């Protein structure tokens, strides 16, 4: 059975205040967990997603758990160059 890969616990305690991260696919799966962890560590996280309404729901869920950082939702469809440019 393959071993689950985990990062060292010390990395999850680093203060990320003053840093900004852009996460695509933050509505679900690994992206969702990433957004939550970065915000928990104090980062400003830009949740770039195709469905901003879903992104706002996810943002509310994460904030309700309690975070030190902030989350901003932006509309981004990586299949559209016009969306990427804007």
N, C-alpha and C positions, 0 to 999 in steps of 0.2 A: 504494500500500500504506500503511495507517495506521501512524503512528509509535507504538511502545510507550511508554506513559507511565511514568516512573520518578520517584521522589522524589529530591531532592538527597542525595548520599552523606553529607553532614554530619548529616542527620536520623537516619541509621542508626547514628551514633556517639554520640548523646546518652545520657547516663546516666539511666536511668529508675528507679533505686533509690528505694524508699520510695513508689512509685506503684502503684496497683492498677487493673487493666483487666479488664472483663468482655467476653468474646468469645463470641458465639453462633455456632453452625456451625463450631466450631473443629476438627471431626473431619476435614475435608477442604477442598480448594480454597483459596480466599483466606483463609478463617478459620484454616486450619492454618498457613499461612505467617505470618499475623499473630501467632498465639500464639507461634510459634518466634522471630520477630524481637523481640517485646516481652520475652520471657523472656531472650533473648540480651543485651538491653540492660539487664537487671537488674530488670525489673518483676515484680510479683506478678500473675500472670494467672489469672483464674477462667475455666475452660473450661466454659461452660454448654451442655449437650447433651442430646438425647433418649435417647441410648444411652450411659450412663455407662461401661459396659464398654469400648466402643470409645474413649471419651475417655481411659480409663486406659491403653489400648494406645498411643494417640497421645502421651500424656504421657511414657510410658516411652521412646518413640522419640526425642522431642525432648530429654529429659534425657540420653540416651545420647550425643548429639552434643556436649553440653556447653553449659550455660547459666549465667548469673550470677544470674538471678532464680529464681522458684519458680512452680509450676503447681498449681492446685487444680481438681479436677473436681467439678462439681455437676450434678445431674439437673434438667433444665429442658425442658419441652415447651411451646413457645409457643402451641400449639393448645389447651392446657388452662389455663383461668384459675386452677384450683386449684393447678396446678403453678407458675404464675407467682407466685401469692400466697405460696406456701411458700418 
